[in-house]
Amino acid sequence: MITAVSPAFSHSLDAPAALEKHTIEFSALAERLAHPSHLGPWMRNYVEHHGMLYVKDVKLPTQPQTLEDISAEFEQLCRTMGTLVEHNPGKKDYVWPIRAVKSQSSLKTFSEHNEAAPLHTDSQYRAQPEHFVAMWTIQPAQCGGGASDLLDFWQVCQDLEETSSGQALLESLQSNHFPIGVPSIFREPGDRGYIEAPILGGAVPFRYRYDTMQAGLERAEVANETELSQILDRLNEIVHSSPHRQILHLEVGDVLVVDNHRFLHGRTAFSDPDRHLLRIRFD
């Protein structure tokens, strides 16, 4: 059985949660586990209840040295938390590098460039987006950029529930199906380039990425395009002006795990070409 966590982890699920309450040093976490095999299940359980977990300076038993070794250890850790999901179906590409690359994609994923990545959930263009996203820091940007941006959408919903206009917006996010553009590198030959889904409810509790949804509106022919565009614009303004946003500067060896059906994440722009994170998605 996993031992009890520290008092800093005992806050109410419904209370506004400061980032430090979801942060723990790996060494302190390891001391609280009855056995090393409990690490992954404990991490998953925590994220299921609180939406995110930030573990600093992870040290695994084999002390991996090469990028290949680190990728293998990261994959193994995530396998103890859930079922890994391929980034491209059939290619077994569970570990995905996040670093700036040259891309000819017309609709890029955020892992392809070094520009700012506005708050979003991953795989919003899939019928069933993965439940969890984990990131391991290989090399943070040394330019002062590339900081992680996090927002608990549950807190946004709580704020919206306090006004009639906010309640109306939540209803619109549930009742409307938005066309969502699929990034170029993930499209299948002959598909229409978008899916349709509500932002709240449906196959998952929450999904969102402004640019892919705007791209979907441009590609699809929907009678209420203007209305849906106005809803997206309002939600985007609310998300990016939220007082609940948290900025996180990841360091080498840090691991961040978020509930992809609840937490939005993003990053600031960076100029350092050596910035490098690994990402794994799982259910």
C-alpha positions in Angstrom: 0.0 0.0 0.0 1.2 3.5 -0.8 1.9 5.6 2.3 0.1 8.9 2.9 1.3 12.0 1.1 2.6 15.1 2.7 0.1 17.7 4.1 0.8 20.0 1.1 -1.1 17.4 -1.0 -4.2 17.4 1.2 -6.1 20.4 -0.1 -9.7 20.2 -1.3 -10.3 19.1 -4.9 -12.7 22.0 -5.4 -10.5 24.7 -3.9 -8.3 27.0 -6.1 -5.1 25.0 -6.3 -1.8 26.9 -6.5 0.9 25.3 -8.5 3.1 24.6 -5.6 0.4 22.3 -4.1 0.8 20.0 -7.1 4.6 20.0 -6.9 6.8 17.5 -5.2 10.5 16.6 -5.3 11.1 13.1 -6.6 13.2 12.2 -3.6 10.5 13.2 -1.2 7.9 11.2 -3.2 10.1 8.1 -3.3 10.4 8.2 0.5 6.6 8.1 0.8 6.2 5.0 -1.3 6.2 1.6 0.2 7.8 0.2 -3.0 9.2 1.7 -6.2 6.5 -0.1 -8.3 3.9 2.1 -6.6 5.3 5.2 -8.3 3.3 5.1 -11.5 -0.1 4.1 -9.9 0.4 6.8 -7.2 1.0 9.4 -9.9 -2.0 8.4 -11.9 -4.2 8.4 -8.8 -3.1 11.9 -7.9 -3.7 13.3 -11.4 -7.1 11.7 -11.5 -8.1 13.5 -8.4 -6.3 16.8 -8.8 -5.8 17.3 -12.5 -2.0 17.6 -12.6 1.2 16.6 -10.9 4.7 18.2 -11.2 7.5 15.9 -10.1 10.9 17.6 -9.9 14.3 16.0 -10.7 13.2 12.4 -11.3 15.9 9.8 -10.7 15.1 6.3 -12.0 16.9 3.2 -10.7 18.9 2.5 -13.9 20.2 6.1 -14.1 19.7 6.4 -17.9 22.5 8.3 -19.8 21.5 8.5 -23.4 18.4 9.9 -25.0 17.4 6.4 -26.1 17.7 5.2 -22.5 15.7 8.1 -21.1 13.0 7.6 -23.7 12.8 3.9 -22.7 12.6 4.7 -19.0 10.0 7.4 -19.6 7.9 4.9 -21.6 8.2 2.3 -18.9 7.1 4.8 -16.2 4.0 5.8 -18.3 3.1 2.2 -18.9 2.7 1.8 -15.1 0.3 4.7 -15.2 -1.9 3.5 -18.1 -2.3 2.3 -21.7 0.0 4.2 -24.0 -1.5 5.8 -27.2 0.4 6.1 -30.5 0.8 9.6 -31.9 0.3 8.1 -35.4 -1.9 4.9 -35.4 0.1 1.8 -36.3 3.5 3.3 -35.9 4.2 2.5 -32.2 5.5 6.1 -31.8 4.6 6.4 -28.1 7.4 8.8 -27.2 7.1 12.1 -29.2 9.9 14.7 -29.2 8.8 18.3 -28.6 11.4 20.6 -30.3 11.5 23.1 -33.1 11.7 21.4 -36.5 11.3 22.5 -40.1 7.8 21.7 -41.2 5.8 22.3 -44.4 2.5 21.5 -42.6 -0.3 24.0 -43.3 -1.8 23.4 -39.9 1.1 22.7 -37.5 1.1 20.9 -34.2 2.7 22.9 -31.4 5.6 20.3 -31.2 6.8 21.4 -34.6 7.7 25.0 -33.9 9.2 27.4 -31.3 6.4 30.0 -31.3 4.1 30.5 -28.4 1.6 27.6 -27.9 -1.7 29.1 -26.6 -3.6 27.1 -24.0 -5.1 24.0 -25.4 -5.8 20.3 -24.8 -4.0 17.6 -26.8 -5.6 15.6 -29.6 -8.7 17.7 -29.6 -9.0 16.7 -33.3 -9.5 13.0 -32.4 -12.9 11.4 -31.7 -11.5 10.2 -28.3 -8.6 12.4 -27.1 -6.3 10.7 -24.7 -7.0 11.1 -21.0 -3.5 12.0 -19.8 -0.4 13.8 -21.2 3.1 13.3 -19.6 6.2 15.4 -20.4 9.8 14.7 -19.5 12.3 17.6 -19.8 15.5 16.7 -21.6 16.7 20.3 -22.0 14.8 23.5 -21.0 15.3 26.6 -23.1 18.2 28.7 -22.0 16.8 31.9 -23.5 14.2 32.5 -20.8 11.3 31.3 -22.9 9.6 28.0 -23.3 7.8 28.2 -19.9 4.8 26.0 -19.5 1.4 27.6 -19.1 -1.3 25.7 -17.2 -5.0 26.3 -16.5 -7.6 24.1 -14.7 -10.8 24.4 -16.8 -12.8 23.3 -13.8 -12.0 26.6 -12.2 -13.0 28.5 -15.3 -16.3 26.7 -15.3 -16.8 27.6 -11.6 -16.3 31.3 -12.5 -18.7 31.1 -15.5 -21.4 29.5 -13.3 -21.6 32.6 -11.2 -23.2 34.7 -14.0 -26.1 34.2 -16.3 -24.0 35.1 -19.3 -21.4 32.6 -18.2 -24.0 29.9 -17.8 -25.3 30.6 -21.3 -21.7 30.2 -22.6 -21.3 26.9 -20.9 -24.6 25.7 -22.4 -23.4 26.8 -25.9 -20.2 24.8 -25.4 -22.2 21.7 -24.6 -25.0 22.0 -27.2 -23.0 23.0 -30.3 -20.8 20.7 -32.3 -17.7 22.5 -33.5 -15.8 21.5 -36.6 -12.2 20.9 -35.5 -9.4 20.9 -38.0 -6.9 18.0 -38.0 -3.2 19.0 -38.2 -1.7 18.2 -41.5 0.7 15.5 -40.3 -2.1 13.5 -38.7 -4.5 13.5 -41.6 -5.4 10.3 -43.4 -5.5 10.3 -47.3 -9.0 11.3 -48.5 -10.4 12.5 -45.2 -12.3 15.8 -44.9 -9.7 17.3 -42.6 -11.9 17.9 -39.6 -14.1 16.3 -37.0 -17.2 17.6 -35.2 -17.6 17.6 -31.5 -18.8 19.7 -28.5 -16.2 21.5 -26.4 -17.9 20.4 -23.2 -19.3 16.9 -22.9 -19.7 14.2 -25.6 -16.9 11.6 -25.8 -14.8 13.5 -23.3 -15.5 16.1 -20.6 -13.5 18.9 -22.3 -11.5 19.6 -25.5 -10.2 22.8 -26.9 -7.7 24.4 -29.2 -8.6 27.7 -30.8 -6.6 27.6 -34.0 -7.7 24.1 -35.0 -11.3 25.0 -34.3 -11.1 28.2 -36.4 -9.4 26.1 -39.1 -12.3 23.7 -38.9 -14.8 26.5 -39.3 -13.0 27.7 -42.4 -13.0 24.2 -43.9 -16.5 23.1 -43.0 -19.8 24.5 -44.3 -22.0 25.2 -41.3 -25.0 27.4 -41.2 -24.2 28.9 -37.9 -20.5 29.7 -38.6 -20.7 33.3 -37.3 -22.3 32.2 -34.1 -19.7 29.4 -33.5 -16.9 31.8 -34.3 -18.2 34.3 -31.7 -18.4 31.6 -29.1 -14.8 30.5 -29.7 -13.6 34.1 -29.6 -15.3 34.7 -26.2 -14.1 31.4 -24.8 -10.5 32.2 -26.0 -10.6 35.6 -24.3 -11.9 34.1 -21.0 -9.3 31.3 -21.0 -6.3 33.6 -21.7 -7.4 36.2 -19.2 -8.2 33.8 -16.4 -6.6 34.6 -13.0 -6.1 30.9 -12.5 -3.4 30.5 -15.0 0.0 29.2 -13.7 3.4 29.5 -15.2 5.9 26.7 -14.7 9.6 26.6 -15.6 10.6 23.0 -16.2 14.2 21.9 -15.5 16.2 18.9 -16.6 14.6 15.7 -15.4 11.3 17.2 -14.4 8.1 15.3 -15.2 4.7 17.0 -15.7 1.5 14.9 -16.0 -1.9 16.5 -16.7 -5.4 15.4 -17.1 -6.0 16.2 -20.8 -9.8 16.2 -20.2 -9.6 18.9 -17.6 -6.3 20.9 -17.8 -5.3 23.3 -20.6 -1.6 23.6 -21.2 0.6 25.7 -23.4 4.0 27.4 -23.5 5.7 30.7 -24.1 7.8 31.3 -27.3 11.5 30.4 -27.2 14.6 31.0 -29.4 16.9 28.3 -28.0 17.0 25.5 -30.7 18.2 23.0 -28.1 15.0 23.0 -26.0 13.8 19.4 -25.9 10.9 17.7 -24.1 9.5 14.2 -24.5 5.8 13.6 -24.5 3.7 10.5 -24.0 -0.1 10.3 -24.1 -2.0 7.5 -22.3 -5.4 6.4 -21.1 
